[in-house]
Amino acid sequence: MSIIYFSVIIPTLNEEKYLPKILNALAIQTFREFEVILVDGESDDKTVKIFKQFEKKFPCSQIFISNKRNVAYQRNWGAENAHGKYLIFFDADVTFDQTFLEEVHLAVVKKNFKLATTYTLPDSKKQIDQIMIVLSNLGQEIAKIINKPFLGEYNTIIDREIFLKLRGFREDVTMSEGHDLAIRAFKRNIETIILAEPKVVISLRRFRSEGTISVFRKYAQTSLYTILRGPITHKMFEYNMGGHVHRKKRRKPDLTKIKTYIRAIEKIDKKINRILGE
């Protein structure tokens, strides 16, 4: 077996659309001492098939099929079977530059951290998306200042031994399990380091499928709840895992509204003709 420094763990469920992007990014990494672990929740699409097509491009790889569709459970399963000194948890819809692992490795050597995350970038150039990411990065810094450190579980870098001592992600936590992990680590004097570089590009597909304001409100509520009351173990609102959740459904045009507009225009047209005829 090759030397493994990083174990990259990706939990998946119906991610055939987005998975190739992160796998391509991993395939061209300049730092090669890593393995890729996929823990799939019995996807209904070609997620597993796509991963198998990429396996030869990685130094090492493992794949597990979970009959339990729980993102924390899937991450923990991957961690239990990992061989790397550090674990890196990614969601299937993120991507990054080819020097990502090399830069993280250098950061570990220089800073000797046990737990870290990085700043993020949006997957589009839309102004609203840029604003959301700025607020997210700023929120991480503020949470750290008030001793309630936050990290996105979609982008978590942690020493494997520390992760196991913390007993991983809490599988009963329904939202912000990364925030919960960082707070539990802080209570054991383990600092969460926020790296300005390298950055991870995250998908804002949930914002696009559910609406920016709606999702932003959800994130704000979960963050405040975790900070003020602790881990969320109940269902606050719908927040489902899986690529299929974000597939756009074509809506039939609302002909009632169109007919109403047409009738209004016809009335205006009649009034104008009547006035002109007087």
MARKOL-976689 format. One record per residue: residue number from 1; residue in three letters; z, y, x of N, C-alpha, C in turn. Coordinates in pm, whole numbers, plus 32768, in hexadecimal, padded with zeros to 4 digits. Layout:
REM residues N
> num:residu:n.z:n.y:n.x:ca.z:ca.y:ca.x:c.z:c.y:c.x
> NUM:ALA:Z:Y:X:Z:Y:X:Z:Y:X .
...
***
This chain:
REM residues 278
> num:residu:n.z:n.y:n.x:ca.z:ca.y:ca.x:c.z:c.y:c.x
> 1:MET:8000:7F87:8054:8000:8000:8000:8000:807D:8058 .
> 2:SER:7FB2:80E0:8032:7FAC:815E:807A:8031:81A7:8070 .
> 3:ILE:8048:8203:80CD:80C0:8256:80C8:80B9:82AD:804B .
> 4:ILE:8124:82AE:7FFC:8126:82FB:7F81:8195:8364:7F88 .
> 5:TYR:816F:83E1:7F82:81CF:844E:7F83:81E5:8483:7EF5 .
> 6:PHE:8178:8491:7EAC:817F:84C0:7E22:8153:8452:7DC1 .
> 7:SER:819E:8445:7D56:8174:83F0:7CE6:8152:844E:7C73 .
> 8:VAL:80D3:8457:7C51:80A6:84AD:7BE5:80A7:845B:7B64 .
> 9:ILE:80F8:8486:7B04:810B:843A:7A89:80D1:8486:7A13 .
> 10:ILE:8079:8444:79C9:8034:8484:7958:8048:8431:78DA .
> 11:PRO:8094:8462:7878:809F:841D:77F8:8028:8443:77A1 .
> 12:THR:7FED:83E4:775E:7F75:8403:770F:7F79:83C6:7683 .
> 13:LEU:7F2B:8404:762C:7F10:83D0:75A6:7E90:8413:7574 .
> 14:ASN:7E25:83C7:7570:7DA3:83F9:7540:7D75:8475:758B .
> 15:GLU:7D6A:8467:7610:7D47:84D9:7664:7CC0:84CA:76AA .
> 16:GLU:7C61:8484:7669:7BE0:846B:76A8:7B94:84EC:76C8 .
> 17:LYS:7BAE:8556:767C:7B67:85D4:7692:7B9B:861F:770C .
> 18:TYR:7C1F:8626:771B:7C59:8677:7785:7C78:862A:7805 .
> 19:LEU:7C93:85A9:77FA:7CBE:855A:786E:7C5E:8561:78E6 .
> 20:PRO:7BDB:855E:78D2:7B80:8564:7946:7B96:85DE:799F .
> 21:LYS:7BC1:864F:7966:7BD5:86C8:79B6:7C44:86B7:7A1B .
> 22:ILE:7CB6:8683:79EE:7D26:8672:7A4C:7D0A:8600:7AAE .
> 23:LEU:7CC5:8599:7A81:7CA4:852B:7ADC:7C42:8556:7B47 .
> 24:ASN:7BE3:85AA:7B22:7B85:85E1:7B85:7BD0:8636:7BEC .
> 25:ALA:7C31:8684:7BBB:7C80:86DA:7C15:7CD2:8685:7C76 .
> 26:LEU:7D08:8617:7C46:7D56:85BE:7C9C:7CFE:8573:7D00 .
> 27:ALA:7C87:8550:7CD5:7C2C:8503:7D2A:7C03:854D:7DA9 .
> 28:ILE:7C02:85D3:7DA3:7BD4:8622:7E16:7C45:8666:7E62 .
> 29:GLN:7CC1:863D:7E4B:7D32:867B:7E91:7D26:8668:7F27 .
> 30:THR:7D43:86D2:7F72:7D3E:86CA:8004:7DB4:867B:803D .
> 31:PHE:7E24:867D:7FF6:7E99:862E:801D:7E8C:85A6:7FD7 .
> 32:ARG:7E8E:8539:8025:7E69:84B7:7FEC:7EDD:8454:7FE1 .
> 33:GLU:7F55:847E:8000:7FC7:8421:7FF8:8005:8426:7F6B .
> 34:PHE:7FBB:83F3:7F0B:7FEC:83F7:7E82:7FB7:8381:7E31 .
> 35:GLU:7FF9:836A:7DC0:7FCA:8309:7D5F:7FC3:834D:7CD7 .
> 36:VAL:7F71:8316:7C80:7F65:834A:7BF8:7F93:82DD:7B98 .
> 37:ILE:7FF2:8301:7B43:8027:82A2:7AE0:8008:82D5:7A54 .
> 38:LEU:7FBD:8286:7A0B:7F9E:82A8:7980:7FF5:8252:7925 .
> 39:VAL:803A:8292:78C7:8088:8249:7864:8050:8270:77DC .
> 40:ASP:8003:8216:77A3:7FBA:8235:7727:8000:81FC:76AD .
> 41:GLY:8002:8249:7643:8044:8220:75C7:7FE6:81DB:7567 .
> 42:GLU:7F9D:8178:7599:7F3E:812D:7547:7ED9:8189:7503 .
> 43:SER:7E8E:81CF:7555:7E29:822C:7521:7DBF:81E3:74CF .
> 44:ASP:7D89:822C:746D:7D20:81F5:7418:7C95:8214:744D .
> 45:ASP:7C8F:8265:74B8:7C0D:828E:74EE:7BF6:824E:7577 .
> 46:LYS:7BA7:828F:75CC:7B81:8256:764E:7BD9:8285:76C2 .
> 47:THR:7C52:82B4:76A5:7CAB:82E7:770D:7CBF:8282:777F .
> 48:VAL:7CE6:820A:775E:7D01:81A3:77C4:7C82:817E:7810 .
> 49:LYS:7C13:8171:77C9:7B94:814F:7808:7B6B:81BA:786E .
> 50:ILE:7B7E:8237:784A:7B5D:82A6:78A5:7BB3:82A0:7922 .
> 51:PHE:7C35:8286:7911:7C8E:827E:7985:7C62:820E:79E4 .
> 52:LYS:7C3D:819D:79AD:7C13:812B:79FF:7B95:814C:7A4F .
> 53:GLN:7B41:81A4:7A19:7AC8:81CD:7A60:7AE7:8223:7ADB .
> 54:PHE:7B5D:8261:7ADA:7B84:82BA:7B48:7BDD:8276:7BB1 .
> 55:GLU:7C13:8201:7B92:7C78:81C3:7BE7:7C4F:81B7:7C7A .
> 56:LYS:7BD2:8196:7C95:7BA4:8184:7D1E:7BA3:8206:7D6E .
> 57:LYS:7BAB:8277:7D27:7BA9:82F9:7D6B:7C33:8325:7D9A .
> 58:PHE:7C9B:82DB:7D73:7D23:82FE:7D99:7D56:82A1:7E07 .
> 59:PRO:7DAF:82D2:7E5D:7DE8:827A:7EC3:7E2F:8201:7E86 .
> 60:CYS:7E79:821A:7E1A:7EBE:81B0:7DD0:7EC3:81D8:7D3C .
> 61:SER:7ECF:8174:7CE6:7EDA:8195:7C58:7F20:8123:7C0D .
> 62:GLN:7F5D:8148:7B9E:7F9C:80E6:7B45:7F80:8113:7AB6 .
> 63:ILE:7F7B:80B3:7A5B:7F68:80D5:79CF:7FC5:807E:797A .
> 64:PHE:8006:80BE:791B:8061:8078:78C1:803E:809D:7831 .
> 65:ILE:8049:803D:77D9:802E:8056:774A:80B3:804C:7700 .
> 66:SER:80D8:80B9:76C0:8156:80C0:7678:813F:80B3:75E2 .
> 67:ASN:818B:8059:75A2:817E:804F:7510:81D7:80B5:74CB .
> 68:LYS:8217:8109:751B:826C:8173:74E8:822C:81F9:750A .
> 69:ARG:8205:8244:74A6:81C5:82C5:74BD:822E:8333:74C4 .
> 70:ASN:8267:8340:7539:82CF:83A3:7551:82B8:83D8:75DE .
> 71:VAL:8298:8458:75EA:826E:848F:766B:82DB:8484:76D4 .
> 72:ALA:8359:8498:76B0:83C7:848B:7710:83D7:83FA:773C .
> 73:TYR:83CE:839E:76DE:83D7:8310:76FC:8368:82E7:775B .
> 74:GLN:82F0:8316:7741:827D:82F4:7795:828D:832D:7822 .
> 75:ARG:82BF:83A7:782D:82D7:83E1:78B2:8340:8391:78FE .
> 76:ASN:83AB:836E:78BA:8417:8323:78FA:83E8:829A:7929 .
> 77:TRP:8394:825B:78D9:835E:81D8:78FE:830B:81E4:797F .
> 78:GLY:82BA:824D:7984:826C:8263:79FD:82C4:8278:7A77 .
> 79:ALA:8330:82C5:7A66:838C:82E2:7AD4:83D1:8264:7B07 .
> 80:GLU:83F5:820B:7AAB:843A:818F:7AD1:83E1:8135:7B27 .
> 81:ASN:835F:8144:7B19:8301:80F0:7B65:82BD:813C:7BD7 .
> 82:ALA:82EA:81B6:7BF1:82AC:8209:7C59:82DD:81E3:7CE4 .
> 83:HIS:828A:81FC:7D48:82AC:81DF:7DD3:82BC:825C:7E29 .
> 84:GLY:8299:82D0:7DF1:829A:834B:7E3F:8324:8385:7E55 .
> 85:LYS:8331:83D7:7EBC:83AE:841F:7ED6:83C3:8489:7E6C .
> 86:TYR:8354:84C9:7E42:8359:852E:7DD9:8303:8503:7D63 .
> 87:LEU:8334:8524:7CED:82E9:850B:7C72:82AC:858F:7C44 .
> 88:ILE:8230:8589:7C16:81F1:85FF:7BDB:81C2:85D7:7B4F .
> 89:PHE:81FE:8616:7AEB:81D8:85FA:7A61:8173:8661:7A32 .
> 90:PHE:8101:8631:7A05:8099:8686:79CD:8079:8658:7940 .
> 91:ASP:804E:86B5:78ED:8010:8690:786E:7F7C:8679:7889 .
> 92:ALA:7F3C:8631:7830:7EB1:860A:7845:7E50:867F:783F .
> 93:ASP:7E7A:86F1:780A:7E1D:8762:77F7:7E2E:87D0:785D .
> 94:VAL:7E71:87B4:78CF:7E7B:8819:7939:7E16:87FB:79A6 .
> 95:THR:7E01:885C:79FD:7DAC:8848:7A72:7DD8:88A8:7ADF .
> 96:PHE:7D9C:889C:7B56:7DCA:88E9:7BC9:7D64:88DD:7C3A .
> 97:ASP:7D79:892E:7CA3:7D1E:892E:7D16:7D32:88B0:7D6B .
> 98:GLN:7CD0:8895:7DC1:7CD4:881C:7E13:7D42:881F:7E7E .
> 99:THR:7D7D:8894:7E96:7DE8:889E:7EFA:7E73:889D:7EBA .
> 100:PHE:7E7B:887F:7E3A:7EFB:8886:7DF3:7F66:8830:7E36 .
> 101:LEU:7F4D:87B2:7E4A:7FB1:8758:7E84:7FD2:877F:7F14 .
> 102:GLU:7F6F:87AD:7F5C:7F87:87D8:7FE7:7FE5:8851:7FEA .
> 103:GLU:7FCF:88B0:7F91:8025:8927:7F8C:80B2:8905:7F5D .
> 104:VAL:80BD:88A9:7EFD:8142:8880:7ECF:818C:8838:7F3F .
> 105:HIS:8145:87E6:7F8A:8182:879F:7FFB:81B7:8802:8062 .
> 106:LEU:8169:8867:8082:8196:88CD:80E1:8210:8917:80AD .
> 107:ALA:8212:8931:802B:8284:8975:7FED:8302:8920:7FF6 .
> 108:VAL:82F3:889D:7FE3:8366:8842:7FEE:839E:8846:807C .
> 109:VAL:8345:8841:80DC:836E:8843:8169:83B5:88C4:818C .
> 110:LYS:837F:8935:815F:83B8:89B8:817F:8439:89D5:8134 .
> 111:LYS:843B:89B6:80B4:84AC:89DC:805E:8510:896A:8047 .
> 112:ASN:84E4:88F0:805F:853A:887B:804D:8576:8877:7FC0 .
> 113:PHE:8525:8896:7F5B:8559:8896:7ED3:855C:8809:7E98 .
> 114:LYS:85AA:87F9:7E2E:85B4:8779:7DE8:8572:877E:7D5E .
> 115:LEU:8562:87F7:7D2A:8528:8808:7CA6:84D7:8889:7CA2 .
> 116:ALA:845E:8882:7C70:840A:88FA:7C6F:83A1:88F3:7C01 .
> 117:THR:8369:8967:7BE7:82F4:8974:7B91:829F:89E2:7BCF .
> 118:THR:8230:8A04:7B92:81DA:8A6D:7BC9:81B2:8ACF:7B5B .
> 119:TYR:8181:8B41:7B86:8147:8B9D:7B26:80CA:8B5B:7AEA .
> 120:THR:80A2:8B8E:7A78:802E:8B54:7A34:7FC0:8BBC:7A1F .
> 121:LEU:7F4B:8B8A:7A03:7ED7:8BDC:79DF:7E9E:8BA5:795D .
> 122:PRO:7E5F:8BFA:790B:7E23:8BC9:788E:7D99:8B8D:78A7 .
> 123:ASP:7D6B:8B3C:784A:7CE9:8AFD:7858:7C79:8B50:781B .
> 124:SER:7C94:8BD0:7807:7C2B:8C2A:77D6:7C46:8CB7:780A .
> 125:LYS:7BE4:8D0F:77F8:7BF3:8D99:7827:7C13:8DF9:77B5 .
> 126:LYS:7C2F:8DC2:7740:7C50:8E17:76CE:7CD1:8E63:76E8 .
> 127:GLN:7CD3:8EE1:76C0:7D47:8F35:76DB:7DC7:8EFD:769E .
> 128:ILE:7DBE:8ECA:7624:7E35:8E95:75E1:7E6D:8E1D:762E .
> 129:ASP:7E15:8DCB:7666:7E42:8D57:76B4:7E84:8D84:7736 .
> 130:GLN:7E4B:8DEB:7773:7E85:8E22:77EE:7F13:8E56:77D2 .
> 131:ILE:7F22:8E99:7761:7FA5:8ED0:773C:800B:8E61:7726 .
> 132:MET:7FE2:8DF6:76E2:803C:8D86:76C8:8070:8D47:774A .
> 133:ILE:8018:8D3C:77AC:803E:8D00:782C:809B:8D5C:787B .
> 134:VAL:807F:8DDE:7877:80D9:8E3D:78BB:8165:8E34:787F .
> 135:LEU:816B:8E2D:77FC:81EE:8E22:77B9:8233:8D9F:77DD .
> 136:SER:81E6:8D34:77EA:821D:8CB2:780E:8259:8CB4:789B .
> 137:ASN:820C:8CEA:78FA:823D:8CF3:7985:82B8:8D4D:798F .
> 138:LEU:82B5:8DBB:7944:8326:8E17:7942:83A0:8DD4:7904 .
> 139:GLY:8388:8D86:789B:83F5:8D40:7858:843C:8CDF:78B4 .
> 140:GLN:83F0:8C9E:790D:842D:8C43:796E:848D:8C8D:79CB .
> 141:GLU:8463:8D01:79F8:84B5:8D50:7A54:8534:8D80:7A0E .
> 142:ILE:8527:8DAF:7993:859B:8DE1:7947:85FE:8D6F:792E .
> 143:ALA:85CA:8CFA:7907:8621:8C87:78EC:8671:8C60:7968 .
> 144:LYS:8632:8C6C:79DA:8678:8C4A:7A57:86E5:8CAF:7A75 .
> 145:ILE:86CA:8D2E:7A5C:872B:8D99:7A77:87AA:8D86:7A23 .
> 146:ILE:8799:8D58:79A6:880E:8D48:794F:884B:8CBB:7958 .
> 147:ASN:8823:8C73:79C2:885A:8BED:79DD:883B:8B86:7970 .
> 148:LYS:87C7:8B98:7931:8794:8B37:78D2:8705:8B14:78FB .
> 149:PRO:86F3:8AE1:7976:866D:8ACE:79AF:8610:8A7E:7955 .
> 150:PHE:8594:8AA8:7957:852E:8A6C:7903:84BC:8A39:795A .
> 151:LEU:8488:89C5:7937:840B:8998:7974:83BC:894C:790A .
> 152:GLY:833A:8959:7912:82E4:8913:78B4:82D7:8882:78E0 .
> 153:GLU:82F8:8826:7888:82ED:8798:78AA:825D:8771:78CA .
> 154:TYR:81FE:87C4:78A2:8171:87AE:78C2:8154:87C9:7955 .
> 155:ASN:81B8:87FF:799E:81A4:8826:7A2A:822C:8824:7A70 .
> 156:THR:8260:87AC:7A89:82E5:879C:7AC3:82DD:874E:7B46 .
> 157:ILE:831A:8783:7BAF:831B:8743:7C32:83AD:8728:7C55 .
> 158:ILE:83D0:86A9:7C6B:845C:8687:7C80:846D:8610:7CDE .
> 159:ASP:84D4:8618:7D31:84F8:85AA:7D89:8517:852F:7D33 .
> 160:ARG:84DC:84BF:7D54:84EA:8447:7D00:857C:841C:7CF1 .
> 161:GLU:85C6:841D:7D5E:8653:83F3:7D57:86A4:844F:7CFD .
> 162:ILE:8688:84D2:7D05:86CE:8532:7CAF:86AB:8518:7C1C .
> 163:PHE:862B:84FE:7C03:85FF:84E4:7B7A:8648:846B:7B3F .
> 164:LEU:8654:8403:7B8E:8697:838A:7B5D:872D:83A1:7B49 .
> 165:LYS:8769:83F3:7BA0:87F7:8413:7B90:8810:8464:7B10 .
> 166:LEU:87AE:84B7:7AED:87B8:8506:7A72:8793:84B4:79F7 .
> 167:ARG:876A:8436:7A0F:873F:83DB:79A6:86C3:840D:795D .
> 168:GLY:8670:8454:79A7:85EE:847D:7976:85F1:84DD:7901 .
> 169:PHE:8582:84DE:78B8:8579:8531:7840:85C5:84EE:77CF .
> 170:ARG:860D:853B:7782:8652:8504:770E:85ED:84DF:76A3 .
> 171:GLU:85EC:8462:767D:8588:8432:761F:85A8:8455:758F .
> 172:ASP:8620:8486:7577:8644:84B0:74EF:862B:8545:74D8 .
> 173:VAL:8601:858A:7542:85E2:8619:7537:8553:8628:7502 .
> 174:THR:8544:8672:7497:84C2:867B:7453:846B:86EE:7485 .
> 175:MET:84A7:8752:74C4:845F:87C6:74F8:84A4:87F9:7575 .
> 176:SER:8457:8832:75D2:848C:8873:764B:84E1:8814:769F .
> 177:GLU:84B2:8798:76AF:84FC:8738:7701:84FF:8761:7794 .
> 178:GLY:849B:87B0:77BF:849C:87E3:7848:8509:884C:785C .
> 179:HIS:851C:88A0:77F7:8586:8905:77FB:860E:88C0:7804 .
> 180:ASP:861F:8858:77B5:869B:880C:77B7:86B3:87CD:7840 .
> 181:LEU:864A:8795:787C:8656:8757:7901:8682:87BD:7969 .
> 182:ALA:8645:8832:7967:8666:889A:79C9:86F5:88CB:79BA .
> 183:ILE:8725:88D7:793F:87AF:8903:7927:8812:889A:7957 .
> 184:ARG:87F4:881B:793C:884C:87B0:796A:8850:87AA:7A03 .
> 185:ALA:87DD:87C4:7A42:87D7:87C6:7AD4:882B:883B:7B0B .
> 186:PHE:8820:88AF:7AC9:886C:8925:7AF3:8902:890A:7AF1 .
> 187:LYS:892F:88C0:7A8D:89BD:88A0:7A81:89ED:8846:7AF4 .
> 188:ARG:898E:8809:7B39:89AE:87B6:7BAE:8988:87FE:7C2F .
> 189:ASN:897A:8882:7C24:895A:88D7:7C98:88D1:88BB:7CD5 .
> 190:ILE:8874:8891:7C80:87EA:887D:7CAD:8796:88F0:7C78 .
> 191:GLU:8766:8943:7CD0:871A:89BB:7CAA:868B:8998:7C85 .
> 192:THR:8658:89DC:7C20:85CB:89D1:7BFC:857D:8A3E:7C46 .
> 193:ILE:8525:8A14:7C9F:84D1:8A71:7CEB:8450:8A8C:7C9D .
> 194:ILE:842B:8B0B:7C92:83AE:8B2F:7C4F:834A:8B5D:7CBA .
> 195:LEU:82E4:8B0E:7CD0:8281:8B2D:7D36:8215:8B89:7CFE .
> 196:ALA:81FD:8BF8:7D44:8192:8C53:7D1A:810A:8C16:7D38 .
> 197:GLU:8106:8BC3:7D9F:808E:8B7A:7DC6:80B7:8AED:7DEF .
> 198:PRO:8068:8A89:7DCF:7FEA:8A8D:7D84:8005:8A96:7CEE .
> 199:LYS:7FA1:8ABC:7CA5:7FAF:8AC9:7C14:7F6A:8A54:7BCD .
> 200:VAL:7F96:8A3C:7B54:7F59:89D6:7AFF:7F14:8A1C:7A8A .
> 201:VAL:7E9C:89F2:7A6C:7E54:8A26:79F9:7E79:89D1:7980 .
> 202:ILE:7EB4:8A10:791C:7EDD:89C4:78A5:7E81:89E3:7830 .
> 203:SER:7E72:8980:77DB:7E1F:8990:7765:7E6F:89D5:76F7 .
> 204:LEU:7E30:8A34:76B6:7E6D:8A77:7644:7E2F:8A43:75C2 .
> 205:ARG:7E0B:89C4:75C3:7DCA:8988:754E:7E23:898A:74D3 .
> 206:ARG:7EA8:897F:74E8:7F01:8983:7474:7EFF:8A0E:7434 .
> 207:PHE:7EF4:8A76:7488:7EEB:8AFE:7453:7E6C:8B0D:7400 .
> 208:ARG:7E01:8ACF:7430:7D82:8ADD:73EA:7D7D:8A8B:7369 .
> 209:SER:7DBE:8A16:736A:7DB8:89C0:72F4:7E1E:89E7:7289 .
> 210:GLU:7E91:8A1E:72B4:7EFB:8A3F:7254:7F0A:8AD4:723C .
> 211:GLY:7ED3:8B25:7296:7EE2:8BB6:7289:7F44:8BEB:72F0 .
> 212:THR:7F1C:8C55:7336:7F6D:8C8A:73A4:7FF9:8CB4:7377 .
> 213:ILE:8001:8D00:730C:8083:8D32:72DD:80DE:8CBF:72B4 .
> 214:SER:80A6:8C5D:726F:80F4:8BEB:7240:8130:8B9E:72B5 .
> 215:VAL:80E0:8B81:731B:8110:8B33:738D:8172:8B85:73E0 .
> 216:PHE:8154:8C05:73F3:81AE:8C5B:743F:8238:8C60:73FC .
> 217:ARG:8239:8C67:7378:82B7:8C68:732D:8304:8BE6:7344 .
> 218:LYS:82BC:8B77:7343:82FD:8AF5:735A:833E:8AF0:73E5 .
> 219:TYR:82F3:8B1C:744A:8327:8B19:74D2:83A1:8B74:74E1 .
> 220:ALA:839B:8BE9:74A2:840B:8C47:74A9:8488:8C0B:7466 .
> 221:GLN:8474:8BCB:73F3:84E3:8B8E:73AA:8523:8B1D:73FA .
> 222:THR:84D0:8AC7:7435:8506:8A56:747F:854F:8A83:74FD .
> 223:SER:851B:8AEA:7540:855C:8B1D:75B9:85E4:8B59:7598 .
> 224:LEU:85E8:8BAB:7530:8666:8BE9:7508:86CC:8B80:74DB .
> 225:TYR:869E:8B1E:7491:86F8:8AB4:7462:8734:8A69:74DA .
> 226:THR:86DF:8A44:753A:870D:89FA:75AF:8770:8A4C:7601 .
> 227:ILE:8755:8ACC:760F:87AE:8B24:765C:8834:8B39:7616 .
> 228:LEU:8830:8B4F:7594:88AA:8B72:754A:88F8:8AF9:7516 .
> 229:ARG:88B0:8A8D:74F3:88F5:8A1E:74B1:88E6:8997:74F8 .
> 230:GLY:8886:898E:7555:8877:8911:759D:87F8:88C7:7577 .
> 231:PRO:87EC:884A:75A2:8771:87FD:758C:8751:87EA:74F8 .
> 232:ILE:86D0:87E9:74D9:86A1:87D8:744F:868C:8744:7434 .
> 233:THR:86DD:870A:73DF:86D2:867B:73C1:86A7:8661:7331 .
> 234:HIS:8680:86CB:72EB:864E:86BB:7263:85C1:86F6:725C .
> 235:LYS:857E:86E0:71EE:84F6:8712:71DF:84F9:879E:71A3 .
> 236:MET:84DF:8801:71F8:84E0:888B:71C9:8462:88AC:717A .
> 237:PHE:83F1:8874:71A7:8370:888A:7166:830D:8826:719E .
> 238:GLU:8295:8827:716A:822D:87CB:7198:8203:87EF:7227 .
> 239:TYR:820C:878E:7280:81DE:87A3:730A:81BC:871A:7342 .
> 240:ASN:8146:86EB:731E:811F:8663:733E:80D8:8656:73C3 .
> 241:MET:80E4:85E2:73FF:80A4:85C2:747F:8019:858A:7465 .
> 242:GLY:7FBD:85A1:74C2:7F3B:855F:74BD:7EC5:85BC:74B1 .
> 243:GLY:7E58:8597:74F2:7DE0:85E9:74EE:7DA3:85F4:7464 .
> 244:HIS:7DB8:858E:7412:7D7E:858E:738A:7DBA:85FB:7333 .
> 245:VAL:7E32:8629:7357:7E76:8691:7308:7E27:8713:7309 .
> 246:HIS:7DDB:872A:7374:7D98:87AA:7386:7D04:87A8:7364 .
> 247:ARG:7CD7:8739:732E:7C4B:8732:7307:7C33:878D:7290 .
> 248:LYS:7BD1:87E1:729C:7BB5:8842:7232:7B78:87FD:71B9 .
> 249:LYS:7BB0:881C:7147:7B7B:87E7:70CA:7B20:884F:708A .
> 250:ARG:7AAB:8825:7066:7A4D:8881:7027:7A77:889D:6F98 .
> 251:ARG:7A88:891A:6F7D:7AB0:893F:6EF6:7A37:8966:6EA2 .
> 252:LYS:7A38:8939:6E26:79CB:895F:6DCC:79D9:89F2:6DA9 .
> 253:PRO:796C:8A3A:6DA6:7975:8AC8:6D86:79AF:8ADE:6CFB .
> 254:ASP:7A02:8B45:6CEE:7A3F:8B66:6C6E:79DB:8BB3:6C19 .
> 255:LEU:7991:8B6A:6BC4:7928:8BA7:6B73:7961:8C03:6B08 .
> 256:THR:79DD:8BEC:6AE0:7A1C:8C41:6A7A:7A24:8CD1:6AAA .
> 257:LYS:7A51:8CE2:6B29:7A5D:8D69:6B60:79D4:8DAA:6B6E .
> 258:ILE:7972:8D59:6B9B:78EC:8D8F:6BAD:78B3:8DBF:6B27 .
> 259:LYS:78C8:8D70:6ABE:7896:8D95:6A38:78DA:8E14:6A06 .
> 260:THR:795C:8E21:6A27:79A6:8E99:69FE:796C:8F14:6A41 .
> 261:TYR:794E:8F09:6AC5:7912:8F79:6B0F:788A:8F9E:6AD4 .
> 262:ILE:783B:8F38:6AB1:77B5:8F50:6A7A:77BF:8F9B:69F5 .
> 263:ARG:781D:8F6F:699F:782D:8FB1:691D:7859:9042:692E .
> 264:ALA:78B1:905B:6991:78E0:90E3:69AA:786C:913B:69D8 .
> 265:ILE:7817:9104:6A30:77A4:914F:6A62:7743:916C:69F0 .
> 266:GLU:7730:9109:6998:76D5:911C:6927:7706:918C:68CA .
> 267:LYS:778A:9193:68B2:77C3:91FC:685E:77AE:9285:689B .
> 268:ILE:77C4:928C:6921:77B0:930B:6967:771E:9335:695F .
> 269:ASP:76C5:92D2:6970:7636:92ED:696B:760D:9323:68E2 .
> 270:LYS:7644:92EA:6876:7625:9317:67EE:7656:93A5:67D7 .
> 271:LYS:76CE:93C4:6809:7706:944A:67FA:76B0:94B1:6841 .
> 272:ILE:7683:948E:68BA:7630:94EB:6908:75AC:9504:68BF .
> 273:ASN:7570:9499:688C:74F0:94A7:6843:7502:94F9:67C4 .
> 274:ARG:7573:94E8:6780:758E:9534:6706:759E:95C7:6725 .
> 275:ILE:75E6:95E3:6792:75FA:9671:67B9:7576:96B1:67E0 .
> 276:LEU:7525:966A:682B:74A3:969E:6856:7444:96B1:67E2 .
> 277:GLY:7457:9662:6778:73FE:966A:6706:7422:96D7:66A4 .
> 278:GLU:749D:970C:66B2:74C9:9776:6656:7487:97FC:6678 .
***
